[in-house]
């Protein structure tokens, strides 16, 4: 059995850090729909379900995997995306800034 990789250009925060380590199940239990990409959810979550090293919450700008052969064109107005993510994070957890730091742009390699 092999490992497949997906790559994400992502705007958001990492919910797992030194102050807030993954305590087991709270991320999956709280964000199961976001992790699974259920239609209609406002935020995306990319979660390392194997080792719990990361759980990014925000919006996916683009994603590709090792089988993707097309070009992704991105909206150049990244500030609008960041503003939208901040509003959604405020709704998710009003204290997110003090827990997880500022919104950042991440390039994530995700094994599954």
C-alpha positions in Angstrom: 0.0 0.0 0.0 1.5 3.3 -1.1 1.2 6.8 0.2 -0.5 9.5 -1.9 0.3 13.2 -1.5 -1.9 16.3 -2.0 -0.6 19.8 -2.0 -2.6 22.8 -0.7 -2.2 26.5 -1.0 -4.1 27.5 2.1 -5.1 30.7 4.0 -5.8 30.2 7.7 -4.3 29.2 11.1 -2.8 26.0 12.5 -4.9 24.9 15.4 -2.1 22.8 16.9 0.8 24.6 18.5 2.8 24.4 21.7 0.1 26.0 23.8 -2.7 24.1 22.2 -1.4 20.6 21.2 -3.7 18.0 19.7 -5.4 16.4 22.6 -6.7 13.5 20.6 -10.2 13.9 19.3 -11.4 17.4 19.8 -10.4 18.6 16.4 -12.0 15.7 14.5 -15.1 15.8 16.7 -15.5 19.6 16.3 -14.5 19.9 12.6 -15.5 16.6 11.1 -17.6 18.3 8.3 -14.7 20.7 7.5 -12.2 17.9 7.4 -14.4 15.8 5.1 -15.3 18.7 2.8 -19.0 18.5 3.3 -20.8 20.9 1.0 -22.1 24.0 2.6 -19.4 24.3 5.4 -17.8 27.7 5.5 -14.2 26.7 6.4 -11.9 24.0 5.3 -9.7 21.9 7.6 -6.6 19.9 6.6 -5.9 17.6 9.5 -3.1 15.2 10.1 -5.1 12.3 11.4 -2.1 10.0 11.6 0.2 11.8 14.0 -1.8 15.0 14.9 1.0 17.3 14.0 -1.2 19.9 12.2 -4.8 20.9 11.7 -5.1 24.0 9.4 -8.4 25.8 9.5 -9.3 28.4 6.9 -9.8 28.3 3.1 -8.1 26.3 0.4 -6.9 28.5 -2.4 -5.8 25.7 -4.6 -5.0 22.0 -4.3 -3.2 19.5 -6.5 -2.0 15.9 -6.2 0.6 13.9 -7.9 -1.9 13.1 -10.7 -2.9 16.7 -11.4 -1.7 18.0 -14.8 -3.5 21.3 -15.1 -2.7 24.8 -14.1 -4.6 26.5 -11.3 -5.3 30.2 -11.8 -5.7 32.1 -8.5 -7.6 35.2 -7.7 -4.9 37.9 -7.2 -7.0 39.6 -4.4 -5.5 37.6 -1.5 -6.4 40.4 0.9 -10.2 39.7 0.3 -9.6 36.0 1.0 -7.8 36.8 4.2 -10.5 39.2 5.3 -13.2 36.5 4.6 -11.2 33.9 6.6 -10.8 36.3 9.6 -14.6 36.8 9.7 -15.2 33.0 9.5 -12.7 32.4 12.3 -14.3 35.0 14.5 -17.5 33.1 14.1 -15.8 29.8 14.9 -13.9 31.0 18.0 -13.8 34.7 19.0 -10.5 34.0 20.9 -8.7 32.4 17.9 -6.1 35.2 17.6 -4.8 34.7 21.1 -4.8 30.9 20.7 -3.5 30.4 17.2 -1.8 33.6 16.0 -2.5 35.6 12.8 -3.9 34.3 9.6 -1.1 33.1 7.3 -0.7 31.6 3.8 0.6 28.0 3.9 1.8 25.6 1.3 0.9 22.2 2.8 2.0 18.7 1.8 -0.6 16.3 3.1 0.0 12.5 3.0 -2.9 10.2 2.9 
